Amino acid sequence: RSHILADDDTVSLEDLIDMPSGRLLLFLESTAAPWALHVMEKCLLCHEKGHCCEICRSEERLFLWDEHRISSCEACNAISHRSCSDAAFGR
């Protein structure tokens, strides 16, 4: 399934067939987990490519794949903790 890694807009018939059974999700999770571990814990160079919160300026790195923890400004694409964004903009 290298097509998924090369282009996230491309799916195969096999991918569509494997969606309802959960096999596609298992594949994606097993593929993403080692890369996330590499970026988050093992490689300082990759880790430093993460974003800093534009609101609290914490040193903690934020990554775009962590959709539950981050917020992205629709106007300027600034990245922040979701909690910081909610507090700053009264959400």
Helices and strands as residue ranges (DSSP letters): H 2-6, H 13-21, H 23-37, I 38-42, H 44-47, E 70-72, E 79-81, H 82-88
